[in-house]
Amino acid sequence: MIRMIGEGEATQEEEASARELFGQLKGMITASREAVSNLEGLNEGAKVMASGSRALRPLMNSVQTAVQQVIDGQTMIEEWGRMIDELG
């Protein structure tokens, strides 16, 4: 959708709707940056707990894996923000 708007392939109505969505996405991008900061702390806490308890290790490893996937997804979210910013 971002590329479609950038290449002028959308109607005025589609572009207006997309730009409204882009504004909402920008809010999500800001919130996700803050969340990633907190998730990094959670990831470290899970790492410490996993090293301290054999019983909790499998659960904490699952938590670490899930948190890392969310953190890795931030790269894609940041790219959306960059593309939206380029549209102006």
C-alpha positions as CSV (number, residue, x, y, z in Angstrom):
1,M,0.0,0.0,0.0
2,I,2.8,2.4,0.9
3,R,4.5,1.8,-2.5
4,M,1.2,2.1,-4.3
5,I,0.6,5.5,-2.8
6,G,4.2,6.5,-3.5
7,E,4.0,5.5,-7.1
8,G,0.7,7.4,-7.6
9,E,-1.3,4.2,-8.4
10,A,-4.1,5.0,-5.9
11,T,-7.2,7.1,-6.3
12,Q,-7.6,10.2,-4.2
13,E,-10.0,8.4,-1.9
14,E,-7.7,5.4,-1.5
15,E,-4.8,7.7,-0.7
16,A,-6.8,9.7,1.9
17,S,-7.7,6.4,3.6
18,A,-4.2,5.1,3.4
19,R,-2.8,8.3,4.9
20,E,-5.2,8.0,7.8
21,L,-4.0,4.5,8.3
22,F,-0.4,5.6,8.1
23,G,-1.0,8.1,10.9
24,Q,-2.3,5.2,13.0
25,L,0.7,3.1,12.0
26,K,3.1,5.9,13.1
27,G,1.4,5.8,16.6
28,M,1.9,2.0,16.7
29,I,5.6,2.4,15.6
30,T,6.2,4.8,18.5
31,A,4.5,2.4,21.0
32,S,6.4,-0.6,19.7
33,R,9.7,1.2,20.2
34,E,8.8,1.7,23.8
35,A,7.6,-1.9,24.1
36,V,10.8,-3.3,22.7
37,S,12.8,-1.5,25.3
38,N,10.7,-3.2,28.0
39,L,10.9,-6.5,26.2
40,E,14.7,-6.5,26.2
41,G,14.5,-6.3,30.0
42,L,12.1,-9.1,30.1
43,N,14.4,-11.2,27.9
44,E,17.3,-10.6,30.3
45,G,15.1,-11.5,33.3
46,A,14.0,-14.8,31.6
47,K,17.7,-15.5,30.8
48,V,18.6,-15.1,34.5
49,M,15.7,-17.2,35.7
50,A,16.5,-20.0,33.1
51,S,20.1,-20.1,34.4
52,G,18.9,-20.4,38.0
53,S,16.2,-23.0,37.8
54,R,16.3,-26.3,35.9
55,A,12.5,-26.6,36.3
56,L,11.8,-23.1,34.8
57,R,14.4,-23.4,32.0
58,P,12.1,-24.8,29.3
59,L,9.4,-22.2,30.0
60,M,11.9,-19.3,30.2
61,N,13.5,-20.5,26.9
62,S,10.1,-20.3,25.3
63,V,9.6,-16.8,26.7
64,Q,13.0,-15.7,25.4
65,T,12.3,-17.1,22.0
66,A,8.9,-15.4,21.8
67,V,10.3,-12.1,23.0
68,Q,13.2,-12.3,20.6
69,Q,10.7,-12.8,17.7
70,V,8.8,-9.6,18.7
71,I,12.1,-7.7,19.0
72,D,13.2,-9.0,15.5
73,G,9.8,-7.9,14.1
74,Q,10.6,-4.3,15.1
75,T,13.0,-4.1,12.1
76,M,10.0,-4.5,9.7
77,I,7.9,-2.0,11.7
78,E,10.8,0.5,11.6
79,E,11.0,0.0,7.8
80,W,7.3,0.8,7.4
81,G,7.9,4.0,9.3
82,R,10.8,5.0,7.1
83,M,8.7,4.3,4.0
84,I,5.8,6.4,5.3
85,D,8.2,9.2,6.2
86,E,9.5,9.2,2.6
87,L,6.0,9.8,1.3
88,G,5.8,13.1,3.2
